[in-house]
Amino acid sequence: MKIAVAGTGYVGLSISVLLAQHNEVWPVDILPEKVALLAARKSPIADREIEQYLAEKPLNLHPTTDATAAYTGADIIVISTPTNYDPKKNYFDTSSVEAVLALAGQYAPEATVIIKSTVPVGYTASVREKFNNPHILFSPEFLREGHALYDNLYPSRIVVGCPAGDEALAARAHAFAALLQQGAIKQDVDTLFPGLTEAEAIKLFANTYLALRVAYFNELDTYAQVRGLNTRDIIDGVCLDPRIGSHYNNPSFGYGGYCLPKDTKQLLANYNDVPQNLMQAIVDSNATRMDFIAEQVLAREPKAVGIYRLTMKAGSDNFRQSSIQGVMRRLRAEGVPLVIYEPTLKEDTFYGDCVEKDLARFKATCDVILANRAAPELADVAEKVYTRDLYSRD
């Protein structure tokens, strides 16, 4: 079976590798350097399992920049292009998805098209009508940056949205779910086939709940800091309740990464004519947390603040919408000099701030060092480090 995958970010690359174990897969990207890396069986993103599978597994993978070659004759086209949130429009920028849908209609009109990109609730039904293509389905992904292939190999669930009453399309949805299960290591994965719009809602509500949990423990930590209490003692006592559990409870500078900030805002926008209080509070809480962190740093009256890593998660090389950048913007607005240590950055500056590539010099230059997640290599300057990381994990 020929499968084309549009986009080679975390979603597209992980699903390409997963499916290439048993199928002919054509990952498509507009960046020649990413395609060249994949052709050499090297991963353009930091992900241990992707790197391992590219190096060691016999994958039927054909990375290309040629969309025509990839889509022509494809049985399935998976769309995993970025959909950034546009705050002016209160809507995801879905132009990249629609560009692929247009090409799919041109080169593979009978192919099953699976939208994996996160989209607004109701979007898939609208583009089925707009492009006059009855073969479009939506299947949300549930993965972590840096562990994308692992989360496809051991999925928590598989969800493929499909219109009710369409038996032919339901067969396509089941066939795609079977391909995901075939590539996974975990067996007997819970698999759901809700309506198209319900599948879209699952993704946004799931990510917004995760953001809620992060925000809750961050606000608990803010309270403890202001009142002079021991945050860890409180969290440990709270989380021993099995109804609450000890996952997603490590304080941070805010929820960040590519998904949570934009998905919470998109879900809030979808509530434009629906009563709510909580959805607005989840979005607002993140800004409040970053304000608080910045105030704590400013109270130390630093001459130079070091930013230890721009990445959101340990083991990731992606710093899109990382929470530490929100704190940086606030410090920058107060005129505080910032010095960044980020090994994945090749540039000498980042938004006008100096990038220091020598760790020892970085430590010596800064009198306060911000670290969203603590690291052993900062142990010798622990007195300079400001972090809210209590458990040394994400």
C-alpha positions in Angstrom: 0.0 0.0 0.0 1.3 3.4 -0.9 0.9 6.1 1.8 1.9 9.7 1.4 2.5 11.8 4.6 2.5 15.6 4.3 4.8 17.1 6.8 7.8 15.7 8.7 7.5 17.2 12.1 6.9 15.1 15.2 3.5 13.9 14.0 4.3 13.3 10.4 7.7 11.7 10.9 6.6 9.4 13.7 3.6 8.1 11.7 5.8 7.8 8.6 8.3 5.6 10.4 5.5 3.6 12.1 3.7 2.8 8.8 6.9 2.3 6.8 7.4 -1.0 8.7 4.8 -2.6 6.6 3.9 -0.1 3.8 5.5 2.0 1.1 5.6 5.5 2.7 6.4 8.8 1.0 7.0 11.6 3.6 6.8 15.0 1.9 8.4 18.2 3.1 9.1 21.5 1.5 12.6 21.7 3.2 15.2 19.9 1.1 17.6 19.7 4.1 15.1 17.6 6.1 14.4 15.3 3.2 18.2 14.9 2.7 18.6 13.9 6.3 15.8 11.3 6.1 17.2 9.9 2.8 20.4 9.4 4.8 18.4 7.7 7.5 19.0 10.5 10.0 16.3 12.1 12.0 15.8 15.9 11.6 14.3 16.0 15.1 15.4 14.8 18.5 13.5 11.6 19.2 15.3 8.5 20.4 13.0 5.9 18.9 12.8 7.7 15.5 16.6 7.8 15.4 16.8 4.2 16.3 14.3 3.0 13.8 15.8 5.0 11.0 19.2 3.6 11.7 18.3 0.0 12.4 14.9 -1.0 10.9 14.2 -2.0 7.3 11.8 0.8 6.5 10.1 1.2 3.1 10.6 5.0 3.2 10.8 7.4 0.3 11.3 11.0 1.6 10.8 13.7 -1.1 10.1 17.3 -1.8 8.1 16.3 -4.9 4.4 16.3 -3.9 3.3 15.1 -7.3 5.4 12.0 -7.1 4.3 11.3 -3.5 0.5 11.8 -4.0 0.1 10.2 -7.4 -1.2 6.7 -7.0 -1.4 7.0 -3.2 -4.0 4.9 -1.4 -3.8 7.0 1.7 -2.7 10.6 2.2 -2.0 11.6 5.8 -1.9 15.4 6.5 0.3 16.5 9.4 1.2 20.0 8.5 1.4 22.8 11.1 -1.7 24.7 12.1 -0.5 27.7 14.1 -3.1 29.6 16.1 -3.8 33.1 14.7 -4.8 35.3 17.7 -6.2 38.0 15.4 -8.7 35.6 13.8 -9.2 33.4 16.9 -8.7 30.5 14.6 -6.0 28.0 13.5 -4.2 28.8 10.3 -5.3 25.8 8.3 -3.9 27.0 4.9 -1.3 24.3 4.8 -3.9 21.6 5.3 -6.0 23.0 2.5 -3.0 23.2 0.2 -2.5 19.5 0.6 -6.3 18.8 0.2 -6.2 20.6 -3.1 -3.2 18.5 -4.3 -4.9 15.3 -3.0 -8.0 16.0 -5.1 -5.8 16.6 -8.1 -3.4 13.7 -8.0 -5.2 11.1 -5.9 -9.0 11.8 -5.9 -9.9 8.3 -4.7 -7.3 8.2 -1.9 -8.4 8.1 1.8 -7.3 11.4 3.2 -6.5 11.4 7.0 -6.2 14.8 8.7 -3.8 14.5 11.6 -3.1 18.2 12.0 -5.1 19.7 14.9 -8.0 21.7 13.5 -11.0 23.7 14.9 -14.1 21.7 15.9 -16.3 21.3 12.8 -13.4 21.9 10.3 -13.3 18.4 8.7 -17.0 18.4 7.8 -16.5 21.9 6.2 -13.5 20.9 4.0 -15.3 17.7 2.9 -17.9 20.0 1.4 -15.5 22.7 0.2 -13.3 20.2 -1.7 -16.2 18.0 -2.7 -14.2 15.0 -1.3 -16.1 12.4 0.6 -13.0 10.4 1.5 -11.6 12.9 4.1 -11.4 11.6 7.7 -9.9 13.1 10.9 -7.7 11.1 13.3 -6.2 13.0 16.3 -2.7 12.2 17.5 -1.8 11.9 21.2 2.0 12.2 21.5 4.7 13.9 23.4 7.6 15.9 21.8 10.7 13.8 22.0 8.7 10.6 22.5 6.5 10.8 19.3 7.3 7.4 17.9 7.2 5.7 21.3 3.7 7.1 21.8 2.7 5.6 18.4 4.3 2.3 19.2 2.5 2.2 22.6 -0.6 4.3 22.0 -3.0 5.1 24.8 -5.8 4.9 22.2 -6.5 5.1 18.5 -9.3 7.5 17.3 -10.5 7.8 13.8 -13.5 10.1 13.2 -16.0 9.0 10.6 -19.5 10.3 9.6 -22.3 8.1 11.0 -24.1 5.9 8.5 -21.5 5.8 5.8 -20.5 2.2 5.6 -17.9 2.6 2.8 -16.1 5.4 4.7 -16.4 3.4 8.0 -14.5 0.6 6.2 -11.7 3.1 5.3 -11.6 4.3 8.9 -11.3 0.8 10.2 -8.6 0.0 7.6 -6.5 3.0 8.7 -6.9 2.1 12.4 -5.7 -1.4 11.6 -2.6 0.0 9.9 -1.8 2.0 13.1 -2.3 -1.1 15.2 -0.2 -3.2 12.8 2.8 -0.9 13.3 2.4 -0.6 17.1 4.1 -2.9 19.6 1.3 -2.6 22.1 -1.5 -5.0 21.4 -5.3 -4.7 21.9 -5.2 -0.9 21.8 -8.5 0.8 22.6 -9.9 2.0 19.3 -12.8 4.5 18.9 -14.7 5.6 15.7 -16.6 8.7 16.8 -18.2 11.2 14.5 -15.8 13.6 12.6 -16.6 16.6 14.8 -16.5 14.5 18.0 -13.0 13.3 17.1 -11.9 16.9 16.6 -13.4 17.8 20.0 -11.6 14.9 21.7 -8.2 16.3 20.7 -8.9 19.9 21.9 -10.6 18.8 25.2 -7.8 16.3 26.0 -5.1 18.9 25.5 -7.1 21.5 27.4 -7.5 19.1 30.3 -3.7 18.5 30.4 -3.2 22.3 30.4 -5.7 22.6 33.2 -3.7 20.1 35.3 -0.4 21.9 34.6 -2.0 25.3 35.5 -3.5 23.8 38.7 -0.2 22.7 40.1 1.5 25.9 39.0 -1.1 27.9 40.9 -0.6 25.7 43.9 3.1 26.4 43.7 2.5 30.2 43.3 0.3 30.1 46.5 3.0 28.2 48.4 5.7 30.6 47.4 3.7 33.7 48.4 2.7 32.1 51.7 6.2 30.7 52.5 5.0 27.1 52.4 6.8 23.9 51.1 5.3 23.2 47.7 6.5 19.6 47.5 5.0 18.7 50.8 1.6 19.9 49.7 1.8 18.2 46.2 3.0 14.9 47.7 0.0 14.9 50.1 -2.5 15.9 47.5 -1.3 13.4 44.9 -1.3 10.3 47.1 -5.1 10.4 46.6 -5.5 7.8 43.8 -8.3 9.9 42.2 -5.6 12.6 41.6 -2.4 10.7 41.1 1.2 11.9 40.7 1.3 12.5 36.9 1.6 16.0 35.4 2.1 17.6 38.8 5.7 19.0 38.5 5.5 22.9 38.7 7.0 24.8 35.8 7.0 28.3 34.3 3.7 27.5 32.5 2.3 25.1 30.1 4.0 25.4 26.7 5.1 23.5 23.7 3.5 23.4 20.3 0.1 22.0 21.3 -1.2 23.2 24.6 -1.1 27.0 24.2 -2.7 27.0 20.8 -5.2 24.2 21.5 -6.6 25.9 24.7 -7.1 29.1 22.8 -8.8 27.4 19.9 -11.1 25.5 22.2 -11.9 28.8 24.0 -12.7 30.4 20.6 -15.0 27.5 19.8 -16.9 28.4 23.0 -17.8 31.8 21.6 -21.6 31.3 22.0 -21.4 28.6 24.8 -21.5 29.5 28.5 -18.1 28.9 30.2 -15.8 30.1 32.9 -13.2 27.4 33.2 -11.9 27.5 29.6 -11.1 31.3 29.9 -9.4 30.7 33.3 -7.2 28.0 31.8 -5.9 30.4 29.2 -5.5 33.3 31.6 -3.8 31.2 34.3 -0.8 30.6 32.0 -0.2 34.3 31.5 -0.6 34.9 35.3 2.0 32.3 36.1 4.6 33.8 33.7 4.0 37.2 35.2 4.6 35.7 38.7 7.8 34.0 37.6 9.1 37.2 36.0 8.3 39.1 39.2 10.2 36.6 41.3 13.3 37.0 39.1 13.1 40.8 39.0 12.9 40.8 42.8 16.5 39.5 42.8 17.6 42.7 40.9 19.8 40.7 38.5 22.4 42.4 36.3 22.2 39.6 33.7 19.8 36.7 33.6 20.8 33.4 32.0 18.3 31.3 30.1 19.2 27.7 30.4 17.6 25.9 27.5 14.7 27.2 25.4 13.2 23.8 25.0 10.0 22.9 26.8 10.8 19.3 27.7 13.9 17.3 28.6 15.1 15.3 25.6 13.4 17.6 23.1 15.0 20.0 20.6 11.8 21.9 19.9 11.2 25.2 21.7 8.1 26.5 19.8 5.9 28.3 22.4 8.1 27.2 25.3 7.0 28.8 28.6 10.4 30.2 29.3 10.1 32.4 26.3 7.0 34.0 27.9 9.1 34.8 30.9 11.8 36.1 28.7 9.5 38.5 27.0 8.5 40.0 30.3 12.1 40.4 31.5 13.1 41.9 28.2 10.3 44.5 28.5 11.9 45.5 31.9 15.3 46.0 30.2 17.0 43.0 31.9 19.9 41.7 29.8 19.4 38.1 28.8 22.0 35.5 27.9 20.9 32.2 26.4 22.5 28.8 26.6 20.8 26.5 24.0 23.1 24.0 22.3 20.6 23.4 19.4 20.8 27.1 18.3 23.4 27.8 15.6 22.8 31.6 15.6 24.7 34.0 17.8 21.5 35.9 18.9 17.9 35.0 19.5 15.4 37.9 19.2 18.2 40.2 20.0 19.5 38.3 23.0 23.1 37.0 23.2 23.5 33.2 22.7 26.4 31.8 24.7 27.7 28.5 23.4 30.2 27.9 26.2 28.5 26.5 29.3 31.2 27.6 31.7 31.3 31.1 30.3 27.4 31.2 30.5 27.5 30.2 34.2 30.1 32.8 35.0 28.4 35.6 33.1 24.9 35.4 34.7 24.0 36.2 38.3 20.6 34.5 38.0 19.9 31.4 35.8 16.4 30.5 34.8 15.8 26.8 34.2 12.3 25.5 33.5 13.8 22.0 34.2 16.8 21.5 36.4 19.9 19.8 35.1 22.9 18.1 36.8 25.3 20.4 34.8 24.0 23.4 36.8 24.7 21.8 40.2 27.9 23.8 40.7 26.0 27.1 40.4 22.9 26.0 42.3 22.8 29.3 44.2 22.2 31.1 40.9 19.5 28.8 39.6 15.9 29.8 39.7 13.6 26.8 38.9 10.3 25.4 40.1 11.2 21.9 39.0 10.7 19.7 42.1 10.8 16.2 40.7 13.4 16.3 37.9 10.9 15.2 35.3 8.4 16.7 32.9 
